[in-house]
Amino acid sequence: MSDLKVNEVKTDTIKNQAGTSAMTIDSTGRVFQPAKPMMSVRGWSSSTANSAVYTNFQEVTGWTITDLNIGGGLSSGRFVAPVTGNYHIEGYSHRGASTNYRAFFLAVYDGSSYSILIRSYSGNDYKGYTIGGSLIYPLTAGHEVLVGWDNTYSDWNSDNDKSSLSCYLIG
């Protein structure tokens, strides 16, 4: 067997063995990957209690708007990683002016247990807060990303622009 040595490759499209375009490069050098797994949703529409994550945890199980679901990872409000890799994960919720706290949680389920990755709380001082966060996290195919709140405090705002979850494969 010999090594293939190449100094330069010029191409506009890279395809897999089945002939499906896996990557394209435009004339300015921008790279597009049309099948890269990613999901973005907003405006929660349903939730259910899930104390396995955290005491009084209320999990978002449905979203009002699905902006993007490439790779079919959205399932019952959760993102299910279709392939193993490093993912960018982001979730937010807004609480309007109120004397109640707001608690936001982002967690991962690995098939047997939950790990809370982000936990944030708002103040209880009559001010509106947007709470949440983002991180890069390794997911194994089948791991599930979910979000919700501590139901002891006020729930999420259901307005489409005030709650969100997005996940995408980095590589």
C-alpha positions as CSV (number, residue, x, y, z in Angstrom):
1,M,0.0,0.0,0.0
2,S,1.3,3.5,-0.8
3,D,0.5,6.9,0.6
4,L,-1.4,9.5,-1.4
5,K,0.4,12.8,-1.3
6,V,-1.4,15.9,-2.6
7,N,-0.4,19.5,-2.3
8,E,-3.7,21.0,-3.4
9,V,-7.2,19.8,-4.1
10,K,-9.6,21.9,-6.2
11,T,-13.3,21.0,-6.0
12,D,-16.7,22.6,-5.4
13,T,-18.5,19.6,-4.1
14,I,-17.5,16.6,-1.9
15,K,-19.9,13.6,-2.0
16,N,-20.1,10.4,-0.1
17,Q,-19.9,7.0,-1.8
18,A,-23.6,7.0,-2.4
19,G,-23.3,10.2,-4.3
20,T,-25.0,12.5,-1.8
21,S,-23.4,16.0,-1.5
22,A,-21.7,16.1,1.9
23,M,-20.0,19.5,1.5
24,T,-19.9,22.4,-1.0
25,I,-17.5,25.2,-1.2
26,D,-18.6,28.5,-2.9
27,S,-16.5,30.8,-5.0
28,T,-15.4,32.8,-1.9
29,G,-14.3,29.8,0.1
30,R,-17.4,29.4,2.4
31,V,-18.1,25.8,3.3
32,F,-21.6,24.4,3.5
33,Q,-22.6,21.1,5.1
34,P,-26.3,20.5,4.2
35,A,-26.7,17.4,6.3
36,K,-24.9,18.6,9.5
37,P,-27.3,17.8,12.5
38,M,-28.8,20.9,14.0
39,M,-32.0,22.0,15.7
40,S,-33.5,25.3,16.8
41,V,-36.9,25.8,18.5
42,R,-38.7,28.6,20.3
43,G,-41.8,29.4,22.4
44,W,-42.6,26.4,24.6
45,S,-46.1,25.0,24.1
46,S,-46.2,22.1,26.6
47,S,-44.4,20.7,29.6
48,T,-44.4,17.9,32.1
49,A,-43.1,17.2,35.6
50,N,-39.8,15.2,35.6
51,S,-38.4,14.9,39.1
52,A,-35.7,12.5,37.9
53,V,-33.8,15.5,36.6
54,Y,-34.3,17.7,39.7
55,T,-36.9,18.1,42.5
56,N,-39.9,20.1,41.1
57,F,-38.4,20.1,37.6
58,Q,-40.8,21.0,34.8
59,E,-39.5,19.8,31.4
60,V,-40.4,21.5,28.1
61,T,-42.0,18.7,26.0
62,G,-43.3,20.8,23.1
63,W,-42.3,24.0,21.2
64,T,-44.5,26.5,19.3
65,I,-42.0,27.1,16.5
66,T,-39.4,24.8,14.9
67,D,-37.0,27.0,13.0
68,L,-34.7,24.2,12.0
69,N,-34.5,20.4,12.4
70,I,-31.8,19.0,10.2
71,G,-31.1,15.4,10.9
72,G,-34.4,14.8,12.7
73,G,-33.0,15.3,16.2
74,L,-36.1,17.0,17.7
75,S,-38.2,14.5,19.7
76,S,-40.8,15.4,22.3
77,G,-39.2,18.7,23.0
78,R,-35.7,17.2,23.4
79,F,-32.8,17.2,21.0
80,V,-31.5,13.6,20.5
81,A,-28.0,13.5,19.1
82,P,-28.0,11.5,15.8
83,V,-24.3,11.1,15.8
84,T,-21.4,11.2,18.3
85,G,-19.5,14.4,18.4
86,N,-19.0,17.8,20.0
87,Y,-22.2,20.0,20.0
88,H,-22.9,23.6,20.7
89,I,-25.9,23.7,23.0
90,E,-27.9,26.8,24.0
91,G,-31.1,27.5,25.9
92,Y,-32.8,30.6,27.2
93,S,-35.9,31.7,29.0
94,H,-37.3,35.2,29.9
95,R,-39.2,36.1,33.0
96,G,-41.2,39.3,33.0
97,A,-41.4,41.7,35.9
98,S,-42.5,39.7,38.9
99,T,-41.7,39.1,42.5
100,N,-41.1,35.4,41.7
101,Y,-37.7,33.8,41.1
102,R,-37.1,32.1,37.8
103,A,-35.0,29.0,37.5
104,F,-33.6,27.6,34.2
105,F,-32.1,24.2,33.7
106,L,-30.4,22.5,30.7
107,A,-29.6,18.8,31.1
108,V,-28.4,15.8,29.2
109,Y,-29.9,12.3,29.5
110,D,-27.5,9.4,28.6
111,G,-30.1,6.6,28.7
112,S,-29.8,5.9,32.4
113,S,-29.2,9.2,34.3
114,Y,-29.5,13.0,33.9
115,S,-26.6,15.5,34.2
116,I,-27.5,19.2,34.7
117,L,-25.1,21.2,32.5
118,I,-26.6,24.7,33.2
119,R,-28.5,25.9,36.2
120,S,-29.4,29.6,36.5
121,Y,-31.7,31.7,38.6
122,S,-33.2,35.2,38.3
123,G,-33.7,37.7,41.1
124,N,-37.1,38.3,42.7
125,D,-37.0,42.1,42.4
126,Y,-39.8,43.1,40.0
127,K,-37.4,43.1,37.0
128,G,-37.4,41.1,33.9
129,Y,-34.6,38.6,33.3
130,T,-33.4,36.5,30.4
131,I,-31.6,33.5,31.9
132,G,-29.9,30.5,30.3
133,G,-26.6,29.8,28.7
134,S,-24.6,28.0,26.1
135,L,-21.7,25.5,26.1
136,I,-19.8,23.1,23.9
137,Y,-20.4,19.5,25.1
138,P,-19.6,16.0,23.8
139,L,-22.7,13.9,23.1
140,T,-22.8,10.3,22.2
141,A,-25.4,9.2,19.6
142,G,-28.7,8.8,21.4
143,H,-28.0,11.2,24.2
144,E,-30.8,13.7,24.8
145,V,-30.6,17.4,25.6
146,L,-33.6,18.9,27.5
147,V,-34.5,22.1,29.2
148,G,-37.0,23.3,31.8
149,W,-37.5,25.1,35.1
150,D,-37.9,24.6,38.8
151,N,-41.7,24.5,39.2
152,T,-41.4,25.9,42.7
153,Y,-41.0,29.3,40.9
154,S,-42.8,30.9,38.0
155,D,-42.8,29.0,34.7
156,W,-41.3,30.0,31.3
157,N,-42.7,32.7,29.1
158,S,-44.4,31.1,26.2
159,D,-43.9,34.0,23.8
160,N,-42.1,32.8,20.7
161,D,-39.2,35.2,21.1
162,K,-38.7,34.6,24.9
163,S,-37.8,30.9,25.2
164,S,-35.5,28.8,23.0
165,L,-33.3,25.8,22.6
166,S,-30.7,25.1,19.9
167,C,-28.2,22.3,19.4
168,Y,-25.8,21.7,16.5
169,L,-22.9,19.4,15.7
170,I,-19.5,21.2,15.6
171,G,-17.6,18.1,14.7
